[in-house]
Every structure is written in C-alpha cells, then in structure tokens.
Amino acid sequence: MLDTIVALATPAMKSAIAVIRISGEESFEIVSKVFSKNLSNLKQRDVHYGYIKDKEKVVDEVILINYVKPHSFTGENSVEIMCHGSLLIINEIIELLISKGARLATKGEFSSRAYMNGRIDLIQAEAINDVINATSKEAKALSLMSLQGKTTKLLTPLKAALADLLANIEVNIDYPEYKDIEVVNKDKIIIEGEKLHNQIKKLINEGEEGAKIKEGINVALVGKPNVGKSSLLNALLKEDKAIVTDVAGTTRDIVEGDITIKGITFHLLDTAGIHQSEDIVENIGINKAKRTIDQADIVVLILDSERGLDQDDEALLNDLKEKKPLVVYNKMDVKYHQGAINISAKNHQVDELIFALMKRVNISDESFSRPSLNNARQIGLLKKADIDILKAIDDARSDLPLDLVSVSLLSSYNTILSIIGGNVDTDLSKEIFARFCVGK
C-alpha cells in the first residue's frame, strides 16, 4: 500500500485562503484524527465545515472536500483542506497530519499517482505542467487540449494501423494454410508503411509548429558595440530594460526580455557587442554572446546604417552564415537601405523587423487551434517511430522474411505506446514528474 501523502497545493505565501491536499488509502482516517468530524466511513464526495484540532486546541476553522476513490484526481481517497492562508497555520496543519501518519509529498507526486492509477496518461501529465507554465493564452490553449485527451487521440489511428499490420503478419507466419485471411507480402508492407510514414511526418511537422507556440522562440540580438542592440531590446519590450549609453561595450552580460506577437512568445536576448578586445571582462561577455548565438532559434544582426559595413561587420556576416541571420539596418531616420530590414531603435520604429520575425517563424493559423505532440520527448519518440517504419519499408524492399520485417514494426508500435505512457520505465516517469511543483 502506498503512503498517504500531504502537501500545500496553493503558493507558499500569505493569502486569504490556502488549500492543503492529502491523498492515499488512509486519507479519511488521518484527517479524522485532527478534524472535528469523523470522515472514516464516507461513501461519496461531500463538503464538510468544522475545525482542525491539535487535541483540544483549535488550529483553524476550515472547509474540507473529500473525494472517494476512484473518483478523485489521483484515483485514491483524497481530501482538500481549505484553511486560512497564514503560513503559520498551513505549516501547523501539515505538521499535524504528518504526525498522524501522512508523509510530505515530493514534486509531482499527486500527478504521478494519477498517472500510475490510470486517471491520466503521460501526455496529459506533461500537459498539467505546461498549463501551469504557459506564458501566453495560445500556449495555454494547446496545453489544455492535451490535458483534455485530444492530443492522445492523434495516436489512435497509428496504433490501430500498426496493430492490424502486425497481427496480419503474425497470422500469415503462423497459419499460412488459411485461405480466408488477408495475405501480407512485401508490397502490402511497403504500401502500409508509406501511409504510416506520411502520418508520422505530419504529426512531427505539426508538433514542431506547436512547440514554437508553447515554448517560444529564442532571438539573439547581435552586432558590434554601440550599433543599437540594447535600444532595440527596449523598443521591442516598450520599456527601459537594458542600459543605453553612447559608451561602446556598455552591455557586458546577456539581458533578456519576452514579447508576445500574435500568439508567439519571442525570448529576446541582448548580447555584448562582438569585436576584437583586450578587456578581460568584455571578452567574457563576448564569449557569452557567441554561446547565445549557437542556442538561438533566430539571430538578428544589427548594422549601423550611418557608418556602413566595416571589417568587424563583414566578419560577423561570415561567421553567422549558417544561422541565416535577419540583417537589420538601424537608424533608418538617417539612411534607409532599399530591399533590407530597416529600423530606428531610438524612435521605436521596429515594424519591419517584427514582420520579418513573424515571416521567419512561419506558423500556420491552424497550429493555434489543433492539438499537437509538441514537446521534445514526444517529437523525439515520433522521429524514432518513423525511423523504424522506414527500416521496415527498406527491409521489405530487400525481400527480407516477414518475421524480420515485423521487428521494426513492433519497435515502432512500442515507441508510439511509450509516448502515451505504455512501456515507460520508472526512471523516465520520475524524471518527468520531478519537474512539477510540490502539491501537484
């Protein structure tokens, strides 16, 4: 029998109301030891008013909601205690429940139990954390679709098609004398495999678009010292986030800020000016800037319209070729470059850059309203499943025996299952739930 666990489910701060959650087989008995009513023999969900007591001393006046298994979030007997939001009271109630037999929950343990008890699958479990951490309405909407089970349903046709193909192969191998079964040969596997490959590629493409909405885009603002990177950051954020002076090399560290444009969050990273320098501290900032460039999804290279290109600019253009930077000319009020992206960071004229950023991201309108498998784990497993499908197609074209071809198909099927949570090892599930808040 699993331990009965307890944790604060609301933020650990002074508030009007706090919620303490307790879950496990002995939840009702443990709470009954400190509550003014006996909850031991409850048969259905109910609301209770009373007092939490430490022997005869009243700790707080509370309202409880009890949930009878399996009709709770975790699938276990569970109680939510709504008390006054004093940290003193919260800690006293939790300590009291622990003294009566409960254990303090670890990060994500309530959600982990919901997963282990079949109340949610792994996609829904990950969506819980995504909803909590969403930074835009659009990201939240995508996560809610996953939480509601809509994303899981995307895998149903894949699972069914793979299961049917594997079953037919097994029957053909074990009972070749049957005349009324569907014949599976290499041509059938190639045709069905191509269909599965196309379905998976579609899910991967949609997932990668969904990931951009959910996680945002890292944008590095780079250039020589004093070309207007910090002014551009401030103009995009519409606030004075970065220090701006006429002194070259003012920015020594990465200055960050987020903006949301048409549902896409851009994580802006203002970097130190890149040039040859003998200053030790400045070189640390330059090296950080180079690491930021490597990790960025989009690089915006800012040039000074007034000065024109010099050796340092040419070197940057050459070094950034693989990143395909958006080349932006600042100080359009002084000089405008036809056919280029022109801005005036000082005057907050940045519309051309915003248009270019949205064009580079290239997300379809449908991506905001459809469910998608959009985190690194899910997309990575889809890619693995696709590799196995392509291997099965190649094996069939090479005229390998059916039982060898089916090895890759079975691997693909198991990979699809593991996206939902089937065949997931304990270490992986622990790692996923360890990202959660305590009490969730």
Helices and strands as residue ranges (DSSP letters): E 5-8, E 15-23, H 27-32, E 46-54, E 57-67, E 78-85, H 87-99, E 103-104, H 109-116, H 122-133, H 137-147, G 152-155, H 156-174, H 186-215, E 217-222, H 229-237, E 255-261, E 264-270, H 280-295, E 298-304, H 311-319, G 321-323, E 326-330, E 341-342, H 351-361, G 365-368, H 376-397, H 402-420, H 426-433
